[in-house]
Amino acid sequence: MDFIEEIEIAINALEKQVPKRPIEDAYYNESAVCPNCGGNVANQCDHDYQFQYCHYCGQKLDWRDHPTEKGGERE
């Protein structure tokens, strides 16, 4: 019973490692938001670069078949 909070933290961290597709943000042109926290994950400076992880919450991102896909990710 003492480890319930720690187990929940570990489960949440593991779930973030499962890639999820970014959500299109209709408010901004060619933008995307994290499906986990809603943070903007589109790089406004370099439109050819796609983040592999959300820099707000750490959610791993899957850009395949996304409208903003630019032909591959960089690590």
Short mmCIF file of the C-alpha atoms (twelve columns), coordinates in Angstrom:
data_MODEL
# 
_entry.id   MODEL 
# 
loop_
_atom_site.group_PDB 
_atom_site.id 
_atom_site.type_symbol 
_atom_site.label_atom_id 
_atom_site.label_alt_id 
_atom_site.label_comp_id 
_atom_site.label_asym_id 
_atom_site.label_seq_id 
_atom_site.Cartn_x 
_atom_site.Cartn_y 
_atom_site.Cartn_z 
_atom_site.pdbx_PDB_model_num 
ATOM 1  C CA . MET A 1  0.000  0.000  0.000   1 
ATOM 2  C CA . ASP A 2  2.920  2.378  0.602   1 
ATOM 3  C CA . PHE A 3  4.098  2.104  -2.980  1 
ATOM 4  C CA . ILE A 4  0.867  2.964  -4.801  1 
ATOM 5  C CA . GLU A 5  1.954  6.513  -5.687  1 
ATOM 6  C CA . GLU A 6  5.368  5.316  -6.892  1 
ATOM 7  C CA . ILE A 7  3.758  2.605  -9.022  1 
ATOM 8  C CA . GLU A 8  1.379  5.150  -10.592 1 
ATOM 9  C CA . ILE A 9  4.330  7.433  -11.417 1 
ATOM 10 C CA . ALA A 10 6.172  4.517  -13.032 1 
ATOM 11 C CA . ILE A 11 3.099  3.525  -15.081 1 
ATOM 12 C CA . ASN A 12 2.636  7.115  -16.311 1 
ATOM 13 C CA . ALA A 13 6.311  7.303  -17.314 1 
ATOM 14 C CA . LEU A 14 6.073  4.024  -19.226 1 
ATOM 15 C CA . GLU A 15 2.880  5.111  -20.999 1 
ATOM 16 C CA . LYS A 16 4.677  8.210  -22.303 1 
ATOM 17 C CA . GLN A 17 7.157  5.935  -24.088 1 
ATOM 18 C CA . VAL A 18 4.386  4.564  -26.320 1 
ATOM 19 C CA . PRO A 19 4.428  6.837  -29.403 1 
ATOM 20 C CA . LYS A 20 1.250  8.846  -29.980 1 
ATOM 21 C CA . ARG A 21 0.373  10.931 -32.998 1 
ATOM 22 C CA . PRO A 22 0.317  14.706 -32.550 1 
ATOM 23 C CA . ILE A 23 -3.059 16.374 -32.928 1 
ATOM 24 C CA . GLU A 24 -3.588 18.968 -35.647 1 
ATOM 25 C CA . ASP A 25 -4.098 22.434 -34.239 1 
ATOM 26 C CA . ALA A 26 -6.628 24.176 -36.465 1 
ATOM 27 C CA . TYR A 27 -5.850 27.537 -34.832 1 
ATOM 28 C CA . TYR A 28 -2.312 27.649 -36.250 1 
ATOM 29 C CA . ASN A 29 -1.307 26.771 -39.798 1 
ATOM 30 C CA . GLU A 30 0.847  23.619 -39.958 1 
ATOM 31 C CA . SER A 31 0.974  23.225 -36.209 1 
ATOM 32 C CA . ALA A 32 0.534  20.250 -33.932 1 
ATOM 33 C CA . VAL A 33 -0.135 19.721 -30.250 1 
ATOM 34 C CA . CYS A 34 0.855  16.928 -27.888 1 
ATOM 35 C CA . PRO A 35 -1.912 14.355 -27.422 1 
ATOM 36 C CA . ASN A 36 -0.962 14.034 -23.759 1 
ATOM 37 C CA . CYS A 37 -0.622 17.607 -22.462 1 
ATOM 38 C CA . GLY A 38 -1.786 19.839 -25.347 1 
ATOM 39 C CA . GLY A 39 1.566  21.628 -25.647 1 
ATOM 40 C CA . ASN A 40 2.691  22.935 -29.049 1 
ATOM 41 C CA . VAL A 41 5.115  20.390 -30.494 1 
ATOM 42 C CA . ALA A 42 5.649  22.005 -33.912 1 
ATOM 43 C CA . ASN A 43 9.006  23.694 -34.300 1 
ATOM 44 C CA . GLN A 44 8.207  27.272 -35.289 1 
ATOM 45 C CA . CYS A 45 11.814 28.088 -36.268 1 
ATOM 46 C CA . ASP A 46 12.639 25.061 -38.432 1 
ATOM 47 C CA . HIS A 47 9.559  23.579 -40.104 1 
ATOM 48 C CA . ASP A 48 11.612 20.619 -41.398 1 
ATOM 49 C CA . TYR A 49 12.371 19.455 -37.851 1 
ATOM 50 C CA . GLN A 50 9.930  17.353 -35.852 1 
ATOM 51 C CA . PHE A 51 10.492 16.695 -32.168 1 
ATOM 52 C CA . GLN A 52 10.562 13.040 -31.156 1 
ATOM 53 C CA . TYR A 53 9.313  13.915 -27.675 1 
ATOM 54 C CA . CYS A 54 7.080  16.642 -26.299 1 
ATOM 55 C CA . HIS A 55 9.349  19.118 -24.535 1 
ATOM 56 C CA . TYR A 56 6.587  19.911 -22.029 1 
ATOM 57 C CA . CYS A 57 5.643  16.437 -20.732 1 
ATOM 58 C CA . GLY A 58 8.005  13.940 -22.398 1 
ATOM 59 C CA . GLN A 59 5.386  12.101 -24.491 1 
ATOM 60 C CA . LYS A 60 7.004  10.208 -27.371 1 
ATOM 61 C CA . LEU A 61 5.553  11.390 -30.703 1 
ATOM 62 C CA . ASP A 62 4.724  9.455  -33.869 1 
ATOM 63 C CA . TRP A 63 4.682  11.753 -36.918 1 
ATOM 64 C CA . ARG A 64 3.842  9.059  -39.500 1 
ATOM 65 C CA . ASP A 65 0.815  10.012 -41.613 1 
ATOM 66 C CA . HIS A 66 0.538  13.401 -39.894 1 
ATOM 67 C CA . PRO A 67 -0.357 16.326 -42.206 1 
ATOM 68 C CA . THR A 68 2.799  18.198 -41.120 1 
ATOM 69 C CA . GLU A 69 5.101  15.239 -41.836 1 
ATOM 70 C CA . LYS A 70 8.231  16.467 -43.614 1 
ATOM 71 C CA . GLY A 71 9.758  13.149 -44.636 1 
ATOM 72 C CA . GLY A 72 11.417 11.925 -41.469 1 
ATOM 73 C CA . GLU A 73 12.490 12.756 -37.989 1 
ATOM 74 C CA . ARG A 74 15.834 13.704 -36.575 1 
ATOM 75 C CA . GLU A 75 17.114 12.449 -33.273 1 
# 
